[in-house]
């Protein structure tokens, strides 16, 4: 399984990258899935009226299907936690 973690208009720190790899990777192992690849995109929405601007998008690609999760929270760590649950 190849996991790619990218930031949209933000720089991803090493600690945040490791945190996302650990949380998303653990969730995939618990589900006993074997995706071909996993894309994680982290970003913050710029709308000041948005109460939960931190977003985590996770896309799992299998041979015959795609599973996608998107979660918005107050900070990126919480968004990763909710997306991996």
Chimera marker file (.cmm) of the C-alpha trace (Angstrom):
<marker_set name="trace">
<marker id="1" x="0.000" y="0.000" z="0.000" r="1" g="1" b="0" radius="0.5"/>
<marker id="2" x="1.363" y="3.383" z="-0.979" r="1" g="1" b="0" radius="0.5"/>
<marker id="3" x="0.230" y="6.351" z="1.144" r="1" g="1" b="0" radius="0.5"/>
<marker id="4" x="0.669" y="9.883" z="-0.139" r="1" g="1" b="0" radius="0.5"/>
<marker id="5" x="0.060" y="12.809" z="2.220" r="1" g="1" b="0" radius="0.5"/>
<marker id="6" x="-0.086" y="16.279" z="0.702" r="1" g="1" b="0" radius="0.5"/>
<marker id="7" x="-1.104" y="19.739" z="1.765" r="1" g="1" b="0" radius="0.5"/>
<marker id="8" x="-3.242" y="22.062" z="-0.282" r="1" g="1" b="0" radius="0.5"/>
<marker id="9" x="-1.930" y="25.619" z="0.169" r="1" g="1" b="0" radius="0.5"/>
<marker id="10" x="-0.149" y="24.593" z="3.415" r="1" g="1" b="0" radius="0.5"/>
<marker id="11" x="3.159" y="22.967" z="4.268" r="1" g="1" b="0" radius="0.5"/>
<marker id="12" x="2.854" y="19.635" z="6.045" r="1" g="1" b="0" radius="0.5"/>
<marker id="13" x="5.291" y="19.263" z="8.955" r="1" g="1" b="0" radius="0.5"/>
<marker id="14" x="7.052" y="15.963" z="9.563" r="1" g="1" b="0" radius="0.5"/>
<marker id="15" x="5.177" y="15.446" z="12.840" r="1" g="1" b="0" radius="0.5"/>
<marker id="16" x="1.784" y="16.011" z="11.169" r="1" g="1" b="0" radius="0.5"/>
<marker id="17" x="2.769" y="13.650" z="8.326" r="1" g="1" b="0" radius="0.5"/>
<marker id="18" x="3.766" y="10.936" z="10.822" r="1" g="1" b="0" radius="0.5"/>
<marker id="19" x="0.550" y="11.483" z="12.799" r="1" g="1" b="0" radius="0.5"/>
<marker id="20" x="-1.597" y="11.087" z="9.664" r="1" g="1" b="0" radius="0.5"/>
<marker id="21" x="0.336" y="7.996" z="8.535" r="1" g="1" b="0" radius="0.5"/>
<marker id="22" x="-0.090" y="6.385" z="11.963" r="1" g="1" b="0" radius="0.5"/>
<marker id="23" x="-3.825" y="7.156" z="12.350" r="1" g="1" b="0" radius="0.5"/>
<marker id="24" x="-4.940" y="6.388" z="8.788" r="1" g="1" b="0" radius="0.5"/>
<marker id="25" x="-2.646" y="3.355" z="8.547" r="1" g="1" b="0" radius="0.5"/>
<marker id="26" x="-3.984" y="1.930" z="11.825" r="1" g="1" b="0" radius="0.5"/>
<marker id="27" x="-7.588" y="2.380" z="10.679" r="1" g="1" b="0" radius="0.5"/>
<marker id="28" x="-6.856" y="0.529" z="7.428" r="1" g="1" b="0" radius="0.5"/>
<marker id="29" x="-5.171" y="-2.345" z="9.308" r="1" g="1" b="0" radius="0.5"/>
<marker id="30" x="-8.111" y="-2.659" z="11.729" r="1" g="1" b="0" radius="0.5"/>
<marker id="31" x="-10.544" y="-2.875" z="8.820" r="1" g="1" b="0" radius="0.5"/>
<marker id="32" x="-8.282" y="-5.546" z="7.238" r="1" g="1" b="0" radius="0.5"/>
<marker id="33" x="-8.335" y="-3.757" z="3.885" r="1" g="1" b="0" radius="0.5"/>
<marker id="34" x="-5.600" y="-3.829" z="1.275" r="1" g="1" b="0" radius="0.5"/>
<marker id="35" x="-5.957" y="-0.730" z="-0.910" r="1" g="1" b="0" radius="0.5"/>
<marker id="36" x="-3.692" y="-0.161" z="-3.885" r="1" g="1" b="0" radius="0.5"/>
<marker id="37" x="-2.962" y="3.370" z="-2.718" r="1" g="1" b="0" radius="0.5"/>
<marker id="38" x="-4.162" y="5.938" z="-0.209" r="1" g="1" b="0" radius="0.5"/>
<marker id="39" x="-4.246" y="9.696" z="-0.813" r="1" g="1" b="0" radius="0.5"/>
<marker id="40" x="-4.546" y="12.048" z="2.171" r="1" g="1" b="0" radius="0.5"/>
<marker id="41" x="-5.032" y="15.754" z="1.478" r="1" g="1" b="0" radius="0.5"/>
<marker id="42" x="-4.895" y="18.255" z="4.334" r="1" g="1" b="0" radius="0.5"/>
<marker id="43" x="-5.911" y="21.893" z="4.019" r="1" g="1" b="0" radius="0.5"/>
<marker id="44" x="-7.563" y="24.845" z="5.734" r="1" g="1" b="0" radius="0.5"/>
<marker id="45" x="-10.542" y="26.604" z="4.209" r="1" g="1" b="0" radius="0.5"/>
<marker id="46" x="-10.147" y="30.381" z="4.030" r="1" g="1" b="0" radius="0.5"/>
<marker id="47" x="-13.755" y="31.374" z="4.793" r="1" g="1" b="0" radius="0.5"/>
<marker id="48" x="-13.642" y="33.190" z="8.174" r="1" g="1" b="0" radius="0.5"/>
<marker id="49" x="-17.294" y="32.320" z="8.863" r="1" g="1" b="0" radius="0.5"/>
<marker id="50" x="-16.491" y="28.601" z="8.782" r="1" g="1" b="0" radius="0.5"/>
<marker id="51" x="-16.385" y="27.253" z="12.354" r="1" g="1" b="0" radius="0.5"/>
<marker id="52" x="-14.392" y="24.159" z="11.302" r="1" g="1" b="0" radius="0.5"/>
<marker id="53" x="-11.801" y="25.252" z="8.710" r="1" g="1" b="0" radius="0.5"/>
<marker id="54" x="-9.356" y="22.302" z="8.959" r="1" g="1" b="0" radius="0.5"/>
<marker id="55" x="-10.123" y="19.579" z="6.411" r="1" g="1" b="0" radius="0.5"/>
<marker id="56" x="-8.820" y="16.038" z="5.926" r="1" g="1" b="0" radius="0.5"/>
<marker id="57" x="-9.718" y="14.175" z="2.728" r="1" g="1" b="0" radius="0.5"/>
<marker id="58" x="-8.838" y="10.472" z="2.519" r="1" g="1" b="0" radius="0.5"/>
<marker id="59" x="-9.234" y="8.485" z="-0.706" r="1" g="1" b="0" radius="0.5"/>
<marker id="60" x="-8.670" y="4.715" z="-0.734" r="1" g="1" b="0" radius="0.5"/>
<marker id="61" x="-8.306" y="3.130" z="-4.163" r="1" g="1" b="0" radius="0.5"/>
<marker id="62" x="-8.914" y="-0.583" z="-4.640" r="1" g="1" b="0" radius="0.5"/>
<marker id="63" x="-9.005" y="-2.653" z="-7.845" r="1" g="1" b="0" radius="0.5"/>
<marker id="64" x="-12.736" y="-2.306" z="-8.294" r="1" g="1" b="0" radius="0.5"/>
<marker id="65" x="-13.848" y="0.547" z="-6.019" r="1" g="1" b="0" radius="0.5"/>
<marker id="66" x="-12.960" y="3.855" z="-4.395" r="1" g="1" b="0" radius="0.5"/>
<marker id="67" x="-13.762" y="4.907" z="-0.828" r="1" g="1" b="0" radius="0.5"/>
<marker id="68" x="-13.561" y="8.593" z="0.089" r="1" g="1" b="0" radius="0.5"/>
<marker id="69" x="-13.863" y="10.327" z="3.460" r="1" g="1" b="0" radius="0.5"/>
<marker id="70" x="-13.870" y="14.080" z="4.097" r="1" g="1" b="0" radius="0.5"/>
<marker id="71" x="-13.964" y="15.623" z="7.566" r="1" g="1" b="0" radius="0.5"/>
<marker id="72" x="-13.866" y="19.240" z="8.714" r="1" g="1" b="0" radius="0.5"/>
<marker id="73" x="-12.853" y="20.155" z="12.263" r="1" g="1" b="0" radius="0.5"/>
<marker id="74" x="-11.261" y="22.991" z="14.241" r="1" g="1" b="0" radius="0.5"/>
<marker id="75" x="-7.682" y="21.726" z="13.788" r="1" g="1" b="0" radius="0.5"/>
<marker id="76" x="-5.928" y="19.277" z="11.470" r="1" g="1" b="0" radius="0.5"/>
<marker id="77" x="-5.133" y="16.696" z="14.155" r="1" g="1" b="0" radius="0.5"/>
<marker id="78" x="-8.804" y="16.422" z="15.112" r="1" g="1" b="0" radius="0.5"/>
<marker id="79" x="-9.824" y="16.220" z="11.434" r="1" g="1" b="0" radius="0.5"/>
<marker id="80" x="-7.385" y="13.315" z="10.958" r="1" g="1" b="0" radius="0.5"/>
<marker id="81" x="-8.748" y="11.594" z="14.081" r="1" g="1" b="0" radius="0.5"/>
<marker id="82" x="-12.358" y="11.841" z="12.896" r="1" g="1" b="0" radius="0.5"/>
<marker id="83" x="-11.527" y="10.767" z="9.336" r="1" g="1" b="0" radius="0.5"/>
<marker id="84" x="-9.697" y="7.691" z="10.606" r="1" g="1" b="0" radius="0.5"/>
<marker id="85" x="-12.459" y="6.616" z="13.005" r="1" g="1" b="0" radius="0.5"/>
<link id1="1" id2="2" r="1" g="1" b="0" radius="0.2"/>
<link id1="2" id2="3" r="1" g="1" b="0" radius="0.2"/>
<link id1="3" id2="4" r="1" g="1" b="0" radius="0.2"/>
<link id1="4" id2="5" r="1" g="1" b="0" radius="0.2"/>
<link id1="5" id2="6" r="1" g="1" b="0" radius="0.2"/>
<link id1="6" id2="7" r="1" g="1" b="0" radius="0.2"/>
<link id1="7" id2="8" r="1" g="1" b="0" radius="0.2"/>
<link id1="8" id2="9" r="1" g="1" b="0" radius="0.2"/>
<link id1="9" id2="10" r="1" g="1" b="0" radius="0.2"/>
<link id1="10" id2="11" r="1" g="1" b="0" radius="0.2"/>
<link id1="11" id2="12" r="1" g="1" b="0" radius="0.2"/>
<link id1="12" id2="13" r="1" g="1" b="0" radius="0.2"/>
<link id1="13" id2="14" r="1" g="1" b="0" radius="0.2"/>
<link id1="14" id2="15" r="1" g="1" b="0" radius="0.2"/>
<link id1="15" id2="16" r="1" g="1" b="0" radius="0.2"/>
<link id1="16" id2="17" r="1" g="1" b="0" radius="0.2"/>
<link id1="17" id2="18" r="1" g="1" b="0" radius="0.2"/>
<link id1="18" id2="19" r="1" g="1" b="0" radius="0.2"/>
<link id1="19" id2="20" r="1" g="1" b="0" radius="0.2"/>
<link id1="20" id2="21" r="1" g="1" b="0" radius="0.2"/>
<link id1="21" id2="22" r="1" g="1" b="0" radius="0.2"/>
<link id1="22" id2="23" r="1" g="1" b="0" radius="0.2"/>
<link id1="23" id2="24" r="1" g="1" b="0" radius="0.2"/>
<link id1="24" id2="25" r="1" g="1" b="0" radius="0.2"/>
<link id1="25" id2="26" r="1" g="1" b="0" radius="0.2"/>
<link id1="26" id2="27" r="1" g="1" b="0" radius="0.2"/>
<link id1="27" id2="28" r="1" g="1" b="0" radius="0.2"/>
<link id1="28" id2="29" r="1" g="1" b="0" radius="0.2"/>
<link id1="29" id2="30" r="1" g="1" b="0" radius="0.2"/>
<link id1="30" id2="31" r="1" g="1" b="0" radius="0.2"/>
<link id1="31" id2="32" r="1" g="1" b="0" radius="0.2"/>
<link id1="32" id2="33" r="1" g="1" b="0" radius="0.2"/>
<link id1="33" id2="34" r="1" g="1" b="0" radius="0.2"/>
<link id1="34" id2="35" r="1" g="1" b="0" radius="0.2"/>
<link id1="35" id2="36" r="1" g="1" b="0" radius="0.2"/>
<link id1="36" id2="37" r="1" g="1" b="0" radius="0.2"/>
<link id1="37" id2="38" r="1" g="1" b="0" radius="0.2"/>
<link id1="38" id2="39" r="1" g="1" b="0" radius="0.2"/>
<link id1="39" id2="40" r="1" g="1" b="0" radius="0.2"/>
<link id1="40" id2="41" r="1" g="1" b="0" radius="0.2"/>
<link id1="41" id2="42" r="1" g="1" b="0" radius="0.2"/>
<link id1="42" id2="43" r="1" g="1" b="0" radius="0.2"/>
<link id1="43" id2="44" r="1" g="1" b="0" radius="0.2"/>
<link id1="44" id2="45" r="1" g="1" b="0" radius="0.2"/>
<link id1="45" id2="46" r="1" g="1" b="0" radius="0.2"/>
<link id1="46" id2="47" r="1" g="1" b="0" radius="0.2"/>
<link id1="47" id2="48" r="1" g="1" b="0" radius="0.2"/>
<link id1="48" id2="49" r="1" g="1" b="0" radius="0.2"/>
<link id1="49" id2="50" r="1" g="1" b="0" radius="0.2"/>
<link id1="50" id2="51" r="1" g="1" b="0" radius="0.2"/>
<link id1="51" id2="52" r="1" g="1" b="0" radius="0.2"/>
<link id1="52" id2="53" r="1" g="1" b="0" radius="0.2"/>
<link id1="53" id2="54" r="1" g="1" b="0" radius="0.2"/>
<link id1="54" id2="55" r="1" g="1" b="0" radius="0.2"/>
<link id1="55" id2="56" r="1" g="1" b="0" radius="0.2"/>
<link id1="56" id2="57" r="1" g="1" b="0" radius="0.2"/>
<link id1="57" id2="58" r="1" g="1" b="0" radius="0.2"/>
<link id1="58" id2="59" r="1" g="1" b="0" radius="0.2"/>
<link id1="59" id2="60" r="1" g="1" b="0" radius="0.2"/>
<link id1="60" id2="61" r="1" g="1" b="0" radius="0.2"/>
<link id1="61" id2="62" r="1" g="1" b="0" radius="0.2"/>
<link id1="62" id2="63" r="1" g="1" b="0" radius="0.2"/>
<link id1="63" id2="64" r="1" g="1" b="0" radius="0.2"/>
<link id1="64" id2="65" r="1" g="1" b="0" radius="0.2"/>
<link id1="65" id2="66" r="1" g="1" b="0" radius="0.2"/>
<link id1="66" id2="67" r="1" g="1" b="0" radius="0.2"/>
<link id1="67" id2="68" r="1" g="1" b="0" radius="0.2"/>
<link id1="68" id2="69" r="1" g="1" b="0" radius="0.2"/>
<link id1="69" id2="70" r="1" g="1" b="0" radius="0.2"/>
<link id1="70" id2="71" r="1" g="1" b="0" radius="0.2"/>
<link id1="71" id2="72" r="1" g="1" b="0" radius="0.2"/>
<link id1="72" id2="73" r="1" g="1" b="0" radius="0.2"/>
<link id1="73" id2="74" r="1" g="1" b="0" radius="0.2"/>
<link id1="74" id2="75" r="1" g="1" b="0" radius="0.2"/>
<link id1="75" id2="76" r="1" g="1" b="0" radius="0.2"/>
<link id1="76" id2="77" r="1" g="1" b="0" radius="0.2"/>
<link id1="77" id2="78" r="1" g="1" b="0" radius="0.2"/>
<link id1="78" id2="79" r="1" g="1" b="0" radius="0.2"/>
<link id1="79" id2="80" r="1" g="1" b="0" radius="0.2"/>
<link id1="80" id2="81" r="1" g="1" b="0" radius="0.2"/>
<link id1="81" id2="82" r="1" g="1" b="0" radius="0.2"/>
<link id1="82" id2="83" r="1" g="1" b="0" radius="0.2"/>
<link id1="83" id2="84" r="1" g="1" b="0" radius="0.2"/>
<link id1="84" id2="85" r="1" g="1" b="0" radius="0.2"/>
</marker_set>
